[in-house]
Amino acid sequence: MGIPVSSPGDGAPLLLVSRSRLFRECLACRLAKGRRFRVAAAFDGLTPALEESAAHAAELLLIDGSSLAEEDLALLRGHTADTPKVVILGLARGARHLQRYVEAGVAGYLLRDAPLSELTEALDAVLRGERVCGGRVARHLVDRLTALGRRAQRRQAMEALRLTPRQMEVLRLVAQGLGNEQVAQRLGLSPCTVKNHVHNILERLDVSDRAEAVAYAYRRRWLG
């Protein structure tokens, strides 16, 4: 069962999850002084908080990120209700997990050393239906997405190696709408050689015709 830590009627009800009792009690006290939010109950784990959220009519679920375990990601993904909206204070296991929290539908993220004013502003914004990401957390997210983008580019470059340089030349000209004879003239090849290149391109990309090959290449940004 959750431990009630503030009186009813003192602001929007939220639930607090942290393994640290001192953290729970101190944060509940600070929030109560602002009268905008109140901690209706506090928990040392995510499962009981989700189970009892309806009983407390909680609008928000504020989670100490350091208290999140790996299995809690699955619980967050399974939490599909509109309320309570989830806000994480502090990044569990570092920025590499941030994208997974985004995918799990978490509405807000703040670093643990954020001032109380920033926390209450973030909670207000989340209640309005906004998504909130503190400044340094946003930088973590941008860094993470940039790294993922670079990996995707490397994968695309490796995929492009499925075709030889000559086949890529042929594919680029095919993408411009040129027929085999026109491609042959451009590259100084025989039409028969170009036809063989096109056949091998279709085979390597596992597509049925030239249009599919061009579409495949554009999807992977081989052709710009």
C-alpha positions in Angstrom: 0.0 0.0 0.0 1.1 3.5 -0.6 1.9 5.8 2.3 -0.3 9.0 2.3 2.1 11.9 2.9 -0.1 15.0 2.5 -3.7 16.1 3.3 -6.4 15.9 0.6 -7.4 19.0 -1.2 -3.9 20.6 -1.3 -3.4 20.8 -5.1 -3.3 18.3 -7.9 -2.8 14.7 -6.6 0.4 12.9 -7.7 2.0 9.7 -6.7 5.7 9.6 -5.9 8.0 6.6 -6.5 11.4 6.3 -4.9 13.3 3.7 -3.0 14.6 6.5 -0.7 12.1 7.3 2.1 14.0 10.5 2.9 13.8 11.6 -0.7 10.0 10.9 -0.8 9.3 12.7 2.4 11.5 15.8 1.6 10.1 16.2 -1.9 6.5 15.7 -0.6 7.1 18.4 2.0 8.5 20.9 -0.6 5.7 20.3 -3.0 3.0 20.7 -0.3 4.4 24.2 0.5 3.8 25.3 -3.0 0.1 24.2 -2.8 0.0 23.5 -6.5 0.6 19.8 -6.1 0.3 17.3 -3.3 1.8 13.8 -3.0 -1.3 11.7 -2.3 0.8 8.6 -1.7 4.4 7.4 -2.0 5.8 4.1 -3.0 9.2 2.3 -3.1 8.4 0.6 -6.4 6.6 1.3 -9.7 4.2 -1.7 -9.7 2.2 -0.8 -6.6 2.1 2.9 -7.7 0.5 1.9 -11.0 -1.9 -0.5 -9.3 -3.1 2.1 -6.9 -3.1 5.2 -9.1 -6.9 5.0 -9.8 -7.7 4.6 -6.1 -5.8 7.9 -5.4 -7.3 9.7 -8.4 -3.7 10.6 -9.3 -3.1 12.9 -12.2 0.7 12.5 -12.2 3.2 9.8 -11.4 6.6 11.3 -10.4 9.4 8.7 -10.5 12.8 9.0 -9.0 14.8 7.7 -12.0 17.5 6.1 -9.8 14.7 3.8 -8.5 13.8 2.4 -11.9 14.8 -1.1 -12.7 15.2 -2.6 -16.2 11.8 -4.5 -15.9 10.1 -1.2 -15.2 10.4 -0.2 -18.8 8.0 -2.9 -19.7 5.6 -1.7 -17.1 5.8 1.8 -18.5 5.1 0.6 -22.0 2.1 -1.3 -20.7 0.7 1.8 -19.0 -1.6 3.1 -21.8 -4.1 5.1 -19.7 -4.1 8.9 -20.0 -3.6 9.3 -16.3 -1.5 9.4 -14.4 1.0 11.0 -16.7 4.5 9.9 -16.0 7.4 12.3 -15.2 10.9 11.0 -14.4 13.2 12.9 -12.2 16.8 11.9 -12.9 17.9 9.5 -15.6 18.2 5.9 -14.6 21.2 4.1 -16.1 22.2 7.2 -18.0 21.2 8.9 -21.3 21.3 5.7 -23.3 18.0 4.7 -21.7 16.3 8.0 -22.6 15.0 6.9 -26.0 13.5 3.8 -24.4 11.6 6.0 -22.0 10.4 8.2 -24.8 9.1 5.1 -26.6 7.4 4.0 -23.4 5.3 7.1 -23.4 6.9 9.0 -20.5 5.7 12.7 -20.6 8.5 14.5 -18.8 12.2 14.3 -17.8 14.2 16.4 -15.5 17.6 16.0 -14.0 17.7 15.3 -10.3 19.4 18.6 -9.4 16.6 20.7 -11.1 15.3 23.4 -8.9 11.8 23.1 -7.4 10.5 25.9 -9.6 11.5 24.0 -12.7 9.9 20.8 -11.4 6.5 22.5 -10.7 6.6 24.2 -14.1 7.3 20.9 -15.8 4.4 19.2 -13.9 2.1 22.0 -14.9 3.1 21.6 -18.5 2.6 17.8 -18.4 -0.9 18.3 -17.0 -1.7 20.6 -20.0 -0.8 17.7 -22.3 2.7 18.9 -23.2 5.9 16.9 -23.2 8.7 18.3 -21.2 12.4 17.7 -21.4 14.8 19.7 -19.2 17.7 21.6 -20.9 20.5 19.2 -20.2 18.2 16.2 -20.6 17.3 17.6 -24.1 21.0 17.7 -24.9 21.4 14.1 -23.8 18.5 13.2 -26.1 19.9 15.1 -29.0 23.3 13.4 -28.5 21.6 10.0 -28.4 19.5 10.7 -31.6 22.6 12.0 -33.3 24.5 8.8 -32.5 21.6 6.7 -33.7 21.5 8.8 -36.9 25.2 8.2 -37.5 24.7 4.5 -37.0 21.8 4.5 -39.5 24.0 6.3 -42.0 26.7 3.7 -41.5 24.2 0.9 -42.1 23.0 2.6 -45.2 26.5 2.9 -46.5 27.1 -0.8 -45.8 23.9 -1.7 -47.5 25.0 0.2 -50.6 28.0 -2.1 -50.8 25.5 -4.7 -52.0 26.0 -3.1 -55.4 29.3 -2.6 -57.2 30.3 0.9 -58.1 29.4 0.2 -61.8 25.9 -1.1 -60.7 25.4 2.1 -58.7 26.2 4.1 -61.8 23.7 2.2 -63.8 21.1 2.5 -61.1 21.6 6.3 -60.9 21.0 6.6 -64.6 18.0 4.3 -64.5 16.6 6.6 -61.7 16.8 9.5 -64.2 14.5 7.6 -66.5 17.0 6.4 -69.0 16.6 3.1 -70.9 19.3 0.5 -71.4 20.5 1.9 -74.7 20.8 5.4 -73.3 22.6 4.1 -70.2 25.0 2.2 -72.5 25.8 5.4 -74.4 26.4 7.4 -71.3 28.8 4.8 -69.8 30.4 3.5 -73.0 29.0 0.0 -72.6 27.0 -2.3 -74.8 23.2 -2.5 -74.3 23.7 -6.2 -73.5 26.1 -5.4 -70.6 23.7 -2.8 -69.2 20.9 -5.3 -69.4 23.0 -7.8 -67.4 23.8 -5.1 -64.8 20.1 -4.2 -64.4 19.3 -7.9 -64.0 22.0 -8.3 -61.3 20.8 -5.1 -59.5 17.2 -6.5 -59.3 18.6 -9.8 -58.1 20.8 -8.3 -55.4 18.1 -6.0 -54.1 15.4 -8.7 -54.3 13.0 -6.6 -56.3 11.0 -7.4 -59.4 11.5 -4.4 -61.7 13.4 -1.2 -62.3 10.9 1.0 -60.6 11.1 -1.0 -57.4 14.9 -0.9 -57.5 14.8 2.9 -57.8 12.3 3.2 -55.0 14.4 0.9 -52.8 17.5 3.0 -53.4 15.6 6.3 -52.6 14.2 4.8 -49.4 17.8 4.1 -48.3 19.0 7.5 -49.5 21.6 6.0 -51.9 20.5 8.4 -54.6 20.2 11.5 -52.4 
